[in-house]
Amino acid sequence: MQKEKDFQLKFTRWAKANIQETCAVELKLAKGVSLPFNSVADHQIINLLSAHRRTLVFKIPDVGYDLKPFDCFVLAQVKAYIAILFHVKRGDNEFYMIPIEDFVRFRDNAARKSITKEEAKSIASIIGELKT
């Protein structure tokens, strides 16, 4: 798996079978042994924290030819995660869902500018495995 869109497709299938509650998730594909913290954009952190702590309202854009499911959604005090899949070798399919507040706390206290697979695994609240 070498592209985030591939991770997205497989994660969607996994989530349909395994997630039983409303949550917000930002997917990241790390091509190597660590993920730079700056690969998670500030606006993504802000919005995940907002969905978790308060309320996030998002209008789904009216673009493209696909039929959208509805106009907007509201996420109020839901769980929010950064989900990271580390692609080091062919067949890597374990990913780590880290609660947003734990991710931010780790980032803010880290000596490095990135998070390793082992560190992500140690603070993840959900460890998932994608079907190949």
N, C-alpha and C positions, 0 to 999 in steps of 0.2 A: 504494500500500500504506500504509494508515494505522493498522493495528493490529498489535501484536506477534503475535497469533494467526495473522495472514496471513503474517507473516515465518516463523513456526514451520512452517506447512504447506508453504511453498515451500522452506524450508531442509531439511525432512525429505526431500523429493524430491531435492534437490540432494545431500544427504549420502549417500543410498542409491546414487547414481550416482558419487560422487566420493571418499568417505572409505573408505579401505581398512584402517584400524587403529582400535583402541579409543581413545576420547577422551571427555573431559567438556567440554560446551559450555554456556555461559550466553548466551542471545540477548538483545540489546538493540536496540530501535528508537529512533533519535534523530529526533525531529520537529523538524528544523532543522539548523543548521550545526555544532552541537556536542552532546556528550552529557555531562551533569553526572556527575562521578565518584560522587556520592552516589546515583545511580540504580542502581549495583551495590551491593547490600546487603552488609554485613559478613559475614553468614553465608554468602553466595554466594562471596565471596573465600576465606573460611576453608575451605569445602568443596572448592573447586577446587584450592587449594593442597594440601590433604590428599590428594586423588586423585592429584595430580601428584608429591608428595614422599614420601608414605607409602601409606596404605590408607584408602579410604572405603567403608564398608558402609552401604547404604541399604535400608530395608524399604519396599517399595511398599505404600501404604495399601490396606486392604480397604474401599474406598468406591465408590459408584456402581454402575452396572449393566454397565459394560464388563468384559469378561474381561481380567484382567491377564495378562501373559505368564508371570510367575513371582512368587515371594514377595519376593526381594531381589536385589540385585546388589552385587558387590565390584569396586571399581576400585583397582588397585594400581600406582602409579608410571606412570600414563598421561599422555599429553599433555592439557593442559587449556587452554581458550580462553574469552575473551570475544569474541563475534561481534557486530559492530555494523553495522547498516544505517542509513544516514543518509537520511531521507526529506525532501528539500528540495522536489523537484518531482515531478510525476507521471511514472512510468516509471523512477525511481531503482531500480536492482536490483543494484548492486555492493555487496558487504559485505566486511568486514575481520575476519579471525580473528586475534586478538592472543593470544600465549601469556600465561597468567596472570601469570607472574613478570615479564614485560616490561610488562604493563599496570600492575601494582603499582609497579614501579620508576618508570615514567613518571609515574603519579599522585603518588607520594611526592616527586618532584623537580620537578613542574610549578609554574609561577608562577600559572597559572589554576586554576579549580575545575572545569574541564571539558576534554574532549579534542575537537579538531576533526577533521573528515573527513581533512584533509591529514595531520595528526599520526597518526591511526589507520592510514592507508594506509602511512605511513613505517615503522611498527613492526610491521605485520601480517606474519605468516609465510605466511598463505594469503589470497588475494584471490579471492572467488567471485562468480559472477554467476547470479542467479536467473532462471528462465524465467518469462515473463509469461503 
